[in-house]
Amino acid sequence: KRELPYSKKLIEKYKRKNIAFAFVCLDSPKDVWKKNIADFGLTGNQYFCDLNQSRSMRAGLNINGIPHYMILNKNGDITESDDSGRPSDPMTINKIDRLLN
């Protein structure tokens, strides 16, 4: 939850760019997910996964911890996928900017 305000700042920073933000909720109750979206005023694409879908996502994308961040290029290729590339990290902006240029 600590990173959600930084996610919101990234969305605002890039709102006029050809970029999409997607948030995928794994392993949480649906009511908690909905409350977090409302509490933090998150925009972007929001997706909820039930427990079976969460297991499939974790296995298919090799997600070992939550939160997990990914950056995809315009072709849909995953360019970054780890547990450390947080929205609060200034390097995240550099990584996004490189893909946009």
C-alpha positions in Angstrom: 0.0 0.0 0.0 3.0 2.3 0.6 3.7 2.4 -3.1 0.2 3.2 -4.3 0.6 7.0 -3.9 3.7 6.8 -6.0 1.8 4.8 -8.6 -0.8 7.5 -8.7 2.0 10.1 -9.3 3.4 8.0 -12.2 0.0 7.8 -13.8 -0.3 11.6 -13.5 3.2 12.2 -14.9 2.6 10.1 -18.0 -1.1 10.9 -18.6 -0.4 12.6 -21.9 1.9 9.9 -23.1 1.2 6.7 -25.0 1.3 4.5 -21.9 -1.1 2.3 -19.9 -0.9 1.4 -16.3 -2.5 -1.9 -15.2 -2.9 -3.1 -11.6 -3.5 -6.8 -11.0 -4.7 -7.8 -7.6 -3.5 -11.3 -6.5 -4.3 -13.1 -3.3 -6.5 -10.5 -1.7 -10.2 -10.5 -0.9 -12.3 -8.6 -3.4 -13.7 -6.1 -0.9 -10.1 -5.1 0.2 -9.1 -4.6 -3.4 -12.2 -2.4 -4.1 -11.5 -0.4 -0.9 -7.9 0.2 -1.9 -8.9 1.5 -5.3 -11.4 3.9 -3.7 -9.1 5.0 -0.9 -6.2 5.8 -3.1 -8.3 7.1 -6.0 -6.4 4.9 -8.5 -7.1 5.1 -12.2 -5.6 2.9 -14.9 -6.7 -0.6 -15.6 -7.7 -2.6 -12.5 -8.0 -6.3 -12.6 -8.9 -8.7 -9.8 -7.8 -12.4 -9.7 -9.5 -15.0 -7.6 -7.3 -17.6 -5.9 -7.1 -19.9 -8.9 -6.3 -17.1 -11.2 -3.7 -15.7 -8.8 -2.0 -19.1 -8.7 -1.9 -19.2 -12.5 -0.6 -15.7 -12.8 2.1 -16.4 -10.2 3.2 -19.5 -12.0 3.0 -18.2 -15.5 4.8 -15.0 -14.8 7.2 -16.3 -12.2 5.9 -14.0 -9.5 7.4 -15.0 -6.2 6.5 -12.0 -4.0 4.0 -9.2 -3.7 4.2 -6.5 -4.7 5.6 -7.4 -8.0 6.2 -4.8 -10.8 6.5 -5.3 -14.5 7.3 -2.9 -17.4 6.3 -4.0 -20.9 7.3 -2.3 -24.1 4.8 -1.3 -26.8 5.0 -4.8 -28.3 3.9 -6.4 -25.0 7.4 -7.8 -24.2 8.3 -7.8 -20.6 11.4 -5.6 -20.2 11.4 -5.5 -16.4 10.0 -8.0 -13.9 11.0 -8.0 -10.3 10.0 -7.3 -6.7 12.2 -4.3 -6.4 11.3 -1.9 -9.3 8.9 0.1 -7.2 7.1 3.2 -8.4 8.9 5.2 -5.7 12.3 4.3 -7.2 13.6 7.1 -9.4 15.1 4.5 -11.7 11.5 3.4 -12.6 11.0 6.8 -14.4 14.3 6.3 -16.3 13.2 2.8 -17.4 9.8 4.1 -18.6 11.4 7.2 -20.3 13.8 4.9 -22.2 11.0 2.9 -23.6 9.0 6.0 -24.6 11.9 7.5 -26.6 
